[in-house]
Amino acid sequence: MARILITSAIPYINGIKHLGNLVGSQLPADLFARYMRARGNEVMFICATDEHGTPAELAAAKAGKPVAEYCAEMHEVQADLARGFRLSFDHFGRSSSQRNHRLTQHFAGQLADHGLIREVSEKMIFSIDDNRFLPDRYIEGTCPNCGYDSARGDQCDNCTKQLDPTDLINPHSTISGSTNLEVRETKHLYLMQRALRDKLEAWIDSKADWPVLTTSIAKKWLNDGDGLQDRGITRDLHWGIPVMKGDQPWPGMEGKVFYVWFDAPIEYIAGTAEWADANGKQDADWERWWRTDKGAEDVTYYQFMGKDNVPFHTLSFPATILGSGEPWKLVDYLKSFNYLNYDGGQFSTSRGRGVFMDQALSILPSDYWRWWLLSHAPESADSEFTWENFQASVNKDLADVLGNFVSRVTKFAKSKLGETVPEGGEFGPQETALIAELGVRIRDYEGYMNAIEVRKAAAELRAIWVIGNEYLQAAAPWSAIKTDPARAEAMIRLSLNLIRVYAILSQPFIPDAAQAMMAAMGSDDWTWPSDVPEAIRALPAGHAFTVPENLFRKITDEERADWQQRFAGKRE
């Protein structure tokens, strides 16, 4: 049994996320976690809400609430939506937790003790009208690199270049819109990432199996232009983790907090400690996942995230870990994703364009969305959500292939042979051929899932569903029952067992439908079908089954047209 640690990028607290955010991190991470559990491995799957920084303050101000109250409420909203999409986190934490406060301050102290923190007097933008320094995201302007006119003070979302607020052309305050800004001097702490460049490069070079997207982004940030830069880890904000060195005040840093990019990934570790606290466990129980001197040397750690988060997780967070000088676990495999676009453009919260997580669940159950998003995951390039494609995928894959097979088998069996698995005769050449093909395809499916090739795994799963339909059509038990009842019974015995196998294989993608299939077969045996001949005989003759309700309904043209119009948003 392997030990598998999984984290997905932690979502910002400021609002409900759209489907592109979901498929870029949390959903494929859940797919992998469910699969690894199904294979009998010990899994720790951690996520959280990212609650510090400018986005939280701005969103709270817009909502007219104290930032702590706003974050607490939005954490519950996001946790509820995660449950709605059946995201199987072992713990869904909060970066504002006391565990994260203590760990962040601990790491800062360790980095300082190793000479990797320096104090920098820098010029920052001060808003005279707002009477405060404006950290990165409180400022927008024109990107000096690509000319995008809504670049933030920390990064341009158009070209992904990391920026400092003073780099922006024609900057303005996002609080008041004021351009009455001036540059003033303030002091901040910087993590000396350049001092760790050789270690980081050697570590990245050792990851030959990483996806090309991950490695190319990491190398670009390591080498392009001036290469890896030292980066500020503190900000002039009111909401955040106070700047302390361990448990001692940091001289000259009074009133400042740690920058969100620094504390957010530390929450992966802190979230595991929160899991231990919530379950009455000891520190040793979470440390065995994260400290290589306490058991984590045999853990394989996987991260899932969109491509915009890759620089922080291949360079900055590893710099924190390596620079601490302590035996913390580093990521073994980082699965990154491109962007999901929406119907010819981008998702947009401000314009109400696209489908957001709460809206999606108000229309259809989570399995419909899980299947489409995962089977169209933006792995090798950006992908695009269209309503026509969504309708076709649901109707053909889920309703016509999987749902149709389950319905035909169970209804025919009940009406012609009763409500228990029939005895029948021995399997013939058709059944032997199906079992052989199923065995080959399951091995291929396992290979794709082990390699986290999401789209290929989905295609292979669909192919596994298809061979059941092809078998049923060729074997034609409705004809055989008239001339050779024992032969027809054998066909149905195999087909009912195949439904149970489908439930096990499909559970990582569509957990609710999988549960419905397993319940209909009167079983709770989720043993992985490593031995296909044995798995196809798991439900013996006389075992009771039921006809499930329709697993998937088809999406009508009228519904599609209505949703397409409803979520089109305001065009610019």
Summary of the structure (lengths in Angstrom):
residues: 572
radius of gyration: 26.7
end to end distance: 53.8
largest distance: 92.0
contacts: 1954
relative contact order: 0.11
helix: 50%
strand: 17%
